[in-house]
C-alpha cells in the first residue's frame, strides 16, 4: 500500500529525523479532533493508504491488513471511511 492524499488532509508528515524520502515516503494527514461519541474532543491524526493491485487481490482472498507504528502503539482505528465519529 502507498500513502494517499485525501480531501480532509491538512498536513504532511515527512520522514523522521535522520531518514530520507527514499526510506520513508511523506504521508498526508488530517490533524484535528473527534466530533461526537465517547471520544468527543479527543485529538486525532488520520492518514490514508491506497491499496495496490496485489493488495486488492490479497484482501479479496481474505488477506489481513497489517498496521505498524514505530515507537509504540497509540489507540487507533482502521476503517474504509473517513472517521468523523469514534465510539
C-alpha positions as CSV (number, residue, x, y, z in Angstrom):
1,X,0.0,0.0,0.0
2,X,1.1,3.6,-0.6
3,X,0.3,6.8,1.3
4,X,-2.6,8.6,-0.3
5,X,-3.8,12.2,-0.4
6,X,-7.4,12.7,0.6
7,X,-9.7,15.8,0.7
8,X,-9.7,16.2,4.5
9,X,-5.8,16.2,4.8
10,X,-4.5,19.4,6.3
11,X,-0.8,18.5,7.0
12,X,2.0,16.4,5.5
13,X,4.4,14.4,7.7
14,X,7.9,13.9,6.3
15,X,10.4,11.2,7.2
16,X,11.7,11.1,10.8
17,X,14.9,12.9,11.6
18,X,17.9,11.1,10.2
19,X,15.8,9.3,7.4
20,X,15.3,10.3,3.8
21,X,12.2,10.3,1.5
22,X,13.9,7.3,-0.2
23,X,13.4,5.4,3.0
24,X,10.1,6.8,4.2
25,X,7.6,8.5,2.0
26,X,5.8,11.7,3.1
27,X,2.3,11.0,4.4
28,X,-0.7,13.3,4.1
29,X,-2.8,13.6,7.2
30,X,-5.8,15.2,8.9
31,X,-4.9,16.6,12.3
32,X,-7.9,17.6,14.3
33,X,-10.4,16.4,16.9
34,X,-13.1,13.7,17.1
35,X,-16.6,15.1,16.9
36,X,-19.3,13.1,18.8
37,X,-19.4,9.8,20.5
38,X,-17.5,8.7,23.6
39,X,-14.2,10.2,22.2
40,X,-15.7,13.7,21.5
41,X,-12.9,16.3,21.6
42,X,-10.0,13.9,21.6
43,X,-7.1,14.8,19.3
44,X,-6.7,12.6,16.3
45,X,-4.5,12.1,13.3
46,X,-5.9,10.3,10.2
47,X,-3.8,9.0,7.3
48,X,-4.9,7.1,4.2
49,X,-3.3,4.3,2.3
50,X,-4.2,3.3,-1.2
51,X,-4.0,-0.5,-1.9
52,X,-2.0,-1.5,-4.9
53,X,-3.4,-4.2,-7.3
54,X,-1.6,-7.1,-5.4
55,X,-3.1,-5.7,-2.1
56,X,-6.6,-5.8,-3.6
57,X,-6.1,-9.5,-4.7
58,X,-4.9,-10.4,-1.2
59,X,-7.8,-8.6,0.5
60,X,-10.4,-10.1,-1.8
61,X,-9.0,-13.5,-0.9
62,X,-9.5,-12.7,2.8
63,X,-6.0,-11.5,3.5
64,X,-5.1,-9.4,6.5
65,X,-4.4,-5.6,6.9
66,X,-1.3,-5.1,9.0
67,X,-0.8,-1.8,10.8
68,X,2.6,-0.9,12.1
69,X,3.7,2.0,14.3
70,X,7.3,2.7,15.1
71,X,8.0,3.6,18.7
72,X,4.8,2.3,20.4
73,X,1.2,1.7,19.8
74,X,-1.2,4.5,20.5
75,X,-5.0,4.0,20.3
76,X,-6.0,3.6,16.7
77,X,-8.9,2.9,14.3
78,X,-8.7,1.2,10.9
79,X,-11.5,2.0,8.5
80,X,-12.5,2.2,4.9
81,X,-14.3,5.6,5.5
82,X,-13.1,8.9,7.0
83,X,-13.8,8.6,10.8
84,X,-15.7,11.6,11.9
85,X,-17.2,9.9,15.0
86,X,-15.4,7.3,17.1
87,X,-17.0,5.3,19.9
